[in-house]
Amino acid sequence: MEIQADLAAKAFEEACAKFPEFTGCKAALRVKPIYQGSAFVIEWEGQPPEGGNAWEFQNAVVKAYKRLTGV
């Protein structure tokens, strides 16, 4: 599966609206193979912002991307 860049950008916008501390961060949505299937993950350029919301932000991006693509 390839990530659709335009929909990934929209997913990041939606997640940044919920978690504004991540606005302007350099990150990309990727699909990583796992033992059975694949998983969506965020790859950060550098470190994510400090705080405990990185996991929630990633989940928000992935959920928005899945909704936008119908996955």
C-alpha positions in Angstrom: 0.0 0.0 0.0 1.3 3.4 -0.9 0.4 6.6 1.1 -1.6 9.2 -0.9 0.3 12.4 -0.1 -2.7 14.7 -0.5 -4.9 12.6 1.9 -2.0 12.3 4.4 -1.6 16.0 4.4 -5.3 16.4 5.2 -5.0 13.8 8.0 -2.1 15.8 9.5 -4.1 19.0 9.3 -7.0 17.4 11.1 -4.7 16.0 13.8 -2.8 19.3 14.2 -6.2 21.0 14.9 -6.6 18.6 17.8 -3.0 18.7 18.9 -1.6 22.2 18.0 1.7 21.6 19.6 2.5 19.4 16.6 1.8 22.1 14.0 5.0 22.7 11.9 6.7 19.4 12.9 8.4 17.5 10.2 6.8 14.1 10.0 5.5 11.6 7.4 2.9 8.9 7.5 4.4 5.5 6.4 3.2 1.9 6.1 5.5 -0.6 7.8 5.3 -4.3 7.3 4.7 -6.4 10.4 4.5 -10.1 11.0 0.9 -10.4 9.8 0.1 -7.4 7.5 1.2 -3.8 8.0 0.9 -0.9 10.3 0.6 2.9 9.8 3.3 4.8 11.7 4.6 8.4 11.8 8.3 8.9 11.0 9.6 12.0 12.6 12.4 14.2 11.2 14.2 14.8 14.5 12.4 14.5 17.8 8.7 15.0 18.2 7.6 17.9 20.6 8.0 17.3 24.3 5.0 16.0 26.1 2.9 12.9 26.3 0.6 13.5 23.2 2.9 12.0 20.5 1.0 8.7 20.7 -2.4 10.3 20.6 -1.3 12.6 17.7 -0.1 9.5 15.7 -3.4 7.8 16.4 -5.4 10.9 15.2 -3.4 11.0 12.0 -3.9 7.3 11.3 -7.6 7.4 12.1 -8.1 10.5 9.9 -6.1 8.9 7.0 -8.1 5.6 7.2 -11.4 7.6 7.2 -10.3 9.7 4.2 -9.2 6.7 2.2 -11.9 4.3 3.3 -9.5 1.8 4.6 
